[in-house]
Amino acid sequence: MTEITVEKPLHDDRYGRARAPKRRLGKTAKLIAAVIVSAMIVAIGFVAFRPQTTPTTPKTLGYSVVDSSLTRVSVAVFPDQDRDVHCIVQATNDFEAIVGFTEVSIPADPAADPNSPRQIDIDLATTQFASSGHADACWFE
């Protein structure tokens, strides 16, 4: 009886190549990987739980234009328990030019809930008829 043999390349194309066993990581490589993963977990934890450097963005609740010299703006700001918060509130005209501007200070309140906003109503003096009023930015003092 005759034996039939198949050449190696044809055999590999049809059935796939046999894989060489993979090399495993050594003890030193595993130790280095564990140190890197631990350092990344510590860094992520530090970034996630560090004190906030800027207050959350203020939210304009509403505004009403009383006349050409007065605009009332209602703003929601998240108070801080340790630091004063200062905010810029402004009124703009139809061309987005600032016609009224003021800075508002919200003192630190140890009993404040940092998860619930505090509403502030501001009477804003304007130089001409305003078309909108809004809180622009806030920062810690």
Secondary structure as a PSIPRED ss2 file (coil, helix, strand):
# PSIPRED VFORMAT (PSIPRED V4.0)

   1 M C   1.000  0.000  0.000
   2 T C   1.000  0.000  0.000
   3 E C   1.000  0.000  0.000
   4 I C   1.000  0.000  0.000
   5 T C   1.000  0.000  0.000
   6 V C   1.000  0.000  0.000
   7 E C   1.000  0.000  0.000
   8 K H   0.000  1.000  0.000
   9 P H   0.000  1.000  0.000
  10 L H   0.000  1.000  0.000
  11 H H   0.000  1.000  0.000
  12 D H   0.000  1.000  0.000
  13 D H   0.000  1.000  0.000
  14 R H   0.000  1.000  0.000
  15 Y H   0.000  1.000  0.000
  16 G C   1.000  0.000  0.000
  17 R C   1.000  0.000  0.000
  18 A C   1.000  0.000  0.000
  19 R C   1.000  0.000  0.000
  20 A C   1.000  0.000  0.000
  21 P C   1.000  0.000  0.000
  22 K C   1.000  0.000  0.000
  23 R C   1.000  0.000  0.000
  24 R C   1.000  0.000  0.000
  25 L C   1.000  0.000  0.000
  26 G C   1.000  0.000  0.000
  27 K H   0.000  1.000  0.000
  28 T H   0.000  1.000  0.000
  29 A H   0.000  1.000  0.000
  30 K H   0.000  1.000  0.000
  31 L H   0.000  1.000  0.000
  32 I H   0.000  1.000  0.000
  33 A H   0.000  1.000  0.000
  34 A H   0.000  1.000  0.000
  35 V H   0.000  1.000  0.000
  36 I H   0.000  1.000  0.000
  37 V H   0.000  1.000  0.000
  38 S H   0.000  1.000  0.000
  39 A H   0.000  1.000  0.000
  40 M H   0.000  1.000  0.000
  41 I H   0.000  1.000  0.000
  42 V H   0.000  1.000  0.000
  43 A H   0.000  1.000  0.000
  44 I H   0.000  1.000  0.000
  45 G H   0.000  1.000  0.000
  46 F H   0.000  1.000  0.000
  47 V H   0.000  1.000  0.000
  48 A H   0.000  1.000  0.000
  49 F H   0.000  1.000  0.000
  50 R C   1.000  0.000  0.000
  51 P C   1.000  0.000  0.000
  52 Q C   1.000  0.000  0.000
  53 T C   1.000  0.000  0.000
  54 T C   1.000  0.000  0.000
  55 P C   1.000  0.000  0.000
  56 T C   1.000  0.000  0.000
  57 T C   1.000  0.000  0.000
  58 P C   1.000  0.000  0.000
  59 K E   0.000  0.000  1.000
  60 T E   0.000  0.000  1.000
  61 L E   0.000  0.000  1.000
  62 G E   0.000  0.000  1.000
  63 Y E   0.000  0.000  1.000
  64 S E   0.000  0.000  1.000
  65 V E   0.000  0.000  1.000
  66 V E   0.000  0.000  1.000
  67 D E   0.000  0.000  1.000
  68 S C   1.000  0.000  0.000
  69 S C   1.000  0.000  0.000
  70 L E   0.000  0.000  1.000
  71 T E   0.000  0.000  1.000
  72 R E   0.000  0.000  1.000
  73 V E   0.000  0.000  1.000
  74 S E   0.000  0.000  1.000
  75 V E   0.000  0.000  1.000
  76 A E   0.000  0.000  1.000
  77 V E   0.000  0.000  1.000
  78 F C   1.000  0.000  0.000
  79 P C   1.000  0.000  0.000
  80 D C   1.000  0.000  0.000
  81 Q C   1.000  0.000  0.000
  82 D C   1.000  0.000  0.000
  83 R C   1.000  0.000  0.000
  84 D C   1.000  0.000  0.000
  85 V E   0.000  0.000  1.000
  86 H E   0.000  0.000  1.000
  87 C E   0.000  0.000  1.000
  88 I E   0.000  0.000  1.000
  89 V E   0.000  0.000  1.000
  90 Q E   0.000  0.000  1.000
  91 A E   0.000  0.000  1.000
  92 T E   0.000  0.000  1.000
  93 N C   1.000  0.000  0.000
  94 D C   1.000  0.000  0.000
  95 F C   1.000  0.000  0.000
  96 E C   1.000  0.000  0.000
  97 A C   1.000  0.000  0.000
  98 I E   0.000  0.000  1.000
  99 V E   0.000  0.000  1.000
 100 G E   0.000  0.000  1.000
 101 F E   0.000  0.000  1.000
 102 T E   0.000  0.000  1.000
 103 E E   0.000  0.000  1.000
 104 V E   0.000  0.000  1.000
 105 S E   0.000  0.000  1.000
 106 I E   0.000  0.000  1.000
 107 P C   1.000  0.000  0.000
 108 A C   1.000  0.000  0.000
 109 D C   1.000  0.000  0.000
 110 P C   1.000  0.000  0.000
 111 A C   1.000  0.000  0.000
 112 A C   1.000  0.000  0.000
 113 D C   1.000  0.000  0.000
 114 P C   1.000  0.000  0.000
 115 N C   1.000  0.000  0.000
 116 S C   1.000  0.000  0.000
 117 P C   1.000  0.000  0.000
 118 R E   0.000  0.000  1.000
 119 Q E   0.000  0.000  1.000
 120 I E   0.000  0.000  1.000
 121 D E   0.000  0.000  1.000
 122 I E   0.000  0.000  1.000
 123 D E   0.000  0.000  1.000
 124 L E   0.000  0.000  1.000
 125 A E   0.000  0.000  1.000
 126 T C   1.000  0.000  0.000
 127 T C   1.000  0.000  0.000
 128 Q C   1.000  0.000  0.000
 129 F C   1.000  0.000  0.000
 130 A C   1.000  0.000  0.000
 131 S C   1.000  0.000  0.000
 132 S E   0.000  0.000  1.000
 133 G E   0.000  0.000  1.000
 134 H E   0.000  0.000  1.000
 135 A E   0.000  0.000  1.000
 136 D E   0.000  0.000  1.000
 137 A E   0.000  0.000  1.000
 138 C E   0.000  0.000  1.000
 139 W E   0.000  0.000  1.000
 140 F E   0.000  0.000  1.000
 141 E C   1.000  0.000  0.000
